[in-house]
Amino acid sequence: MSSEDSWPPLSPFQTGVRSRCPRCGQGHLFNGFLTLAPSCEVCGLDYSFADPADGPAFFVICFACIPSVALAVWLEVALQAPYWVHAFTTLPFMLLTCIPPLRPLKGWLVASQYFYKAEEGKLARLETPRHDGDPHPHSA
């Protein structure tokens, strides 16, 4: 029985959104706002396997930044709002919809990588057996 078998599988959504260790669900996932901790302080899981790259930023851009920009454009076109209106409406809306989701999304992606044992893609050369008994292909 390996050390991984002694831990029950935990939901990547529940552990990731709460920024908890994907293996034990107790330790912290982050040092600071978005910096991954080197390892879990409870179970010792090494977080070096995790590479969410730009995944959290992509989701925030798609689901938060685009509506924020649409609000700003609508305010400008429909109301011809002065700059101070944008400063008090659009800017806070953009900050509140773009910054807070980054940490839970990054935690969810890291926990999902652990749960599904995601790894970097590798090219594998598949050799198909020949049925004519000759292991080497003939040139035409």
C-alpha positions in Angstrom: 0.0 0.0 0.0 1.6 3.3 -1.1 1.4 6.5 0.9 -1.1 7.8 -1.7 -3.5 4.9 -0.9 -3.7 5.9 2.8 -5.5 9.2 1.9 -9.1 9.2 0.8 -9.9 11.0 -2.5 -11.1 14.5 -1.8 -13.2 16.7 -4.1 -10.9 19.0 -6.1 -13.6 21.7 -6.0 -14.0 21.6 -2.2 -10.3 21.5 -1.4 -9.2 23.9 -4.2 -11.8 26.6 -3.6 -11.0 26.6 0.1 -7.2 26.7 -0.7 -6.5 23.5 1.1 -4.1 20.6 0.4 -5.6 18.3 -2.3 -4.4 15.2 -0.5 -5.3 15.8 3.2 -7.7 18.8 2.9 -6.1 20.4 6.0 -2.9 22.1 5.0 -2.7 25.5 3.2 -2.1 25.6 -0.5 -0.8 29.1 -0.7 1.9 31.3 0.8 0.5 34.8 0.2 -2.2 35.6 -2.3 -1.3 33.5 -5.4 2.1 32.0 -4.5 1.9 28.2 -4.1 3.5 26.9 -0.9 6.3 24.5 -1.4 4.5 21.7 0.4 1.7 20.9 2.7 2.5 21.6 6.4 0.2 18.8 7.5 0.8 15.8 5.2 4.0 16.9 3.5 2.6 16.7 -0.1 5.1 18.4 -2.4 3.3 20.9 -4.6 5.9 21.0 -7.3 3.6 18.8 -9.5 1.3 21.8 -9.9 1.4 24.1 -12.9 -1.9 25.9 -13.4 0.0 28.4 -15.7 -2.4 31.0 -17.0 -5.6 28.9 -16.4 -7.0 31.1 -13.6 -6.4 34.3 -15.6 -8.1 32.8 -18.6 -11.2 32.0 -16.7 -11.3 35.4 -15.1 -10.8 37.1 -18.4 -13.7 35.1 -20.0 -16.2 35.3 -17.1 -15.3 38.6 -15.3 -13.3 41.0 -17.5 -15.4 40.8 -20.6 -18.6 41.7 -18.7 -16.8 44.5 -16.9 -15.6 46.0 -20.2 -19.2 45.5 -21.6 -20.5 47.5 -18.6 -18.0 50.3 -19.2 -18.8 50.4 -22.9 -22.6 50.5 -22.2 -22.1 53.3 -19.7 -20.2 55.3 -22.2 -22.5 54.7 -25.2 -25.8 54.9 -23.4 -25.2 57.6 -20.9 -22.0 59.3 -22.2 -20.8 59.0 -18.6 -17.9 61.3 -17.5 -14.7 59.8 -16.3 -15.6 60.2 -12.6 -18.6 57.9 -13.1 -16.4 55.2 -14.6 -14.0 55.7 -11.7 -16.8 55.0 -9.1 -18.7 52.3 -11.0 -16.7 50.5 -13.7 -13.3 50.4 -11.9 -14.6 49.0 -8.6 -16.8 46.5 -10.5 -13.8 45.3 -12.5 -11.6 45.0 -9.4 -14.3 43.1 -7.5 -15.0 40.7 -10.3 -11.5 40.1 -11.5 -9.2 39.9 -8.4 -11.1 37.7 -5.8 -11.8 34.7 -8.1 -8.1 34.2 -9.0 -7.1 32.4 -5.8 -10.1 29.9 -5.7 -9.7 29.2 -9.4 -6.0 28.6 -9.0 -6.6 26.3 -6.0 -9.3 24.4 -7.9 -6.9 23.9 -10.9 -4.1 22.7 -8.7 -6.4 20.3 -6.8 -7.8 19.0 -10.1 -4.2 18.3 -11.3 -3.6 16.3 -8.2 -6.9 14.5 -8.2 -6.7 13.5 -11.9 -3.0 12.9 -11.8 -2.4 15.3 -14.7 1.0 15.4 -16.2 2.8 17.2 -19.0 1.9 15.6 -22.3 4.4 13.2 -23.8 4.8 11.8 -27.3 4.8 8.0 -27.5 5.8 6.1 -30.5 3.5 3.3 -31.1 4.8 0.3 -33.0 2.2 -1.7 -34.7 2.9 -5.4 -35.2 3.1 -6.5 -38.8 1.0 -9.5 -39.7 3.2 -10.8 -42.5 5.9 -11.8 -40.1 8.4 -9.1 -41.3 9.1 -6.6 -38.5 10.6 -4.1 -40.9 8.5 -2.2 -43.4 9.5 -2.5 -47.0 10.3 0.5 -49.1 8.1 1.1 -52.1 
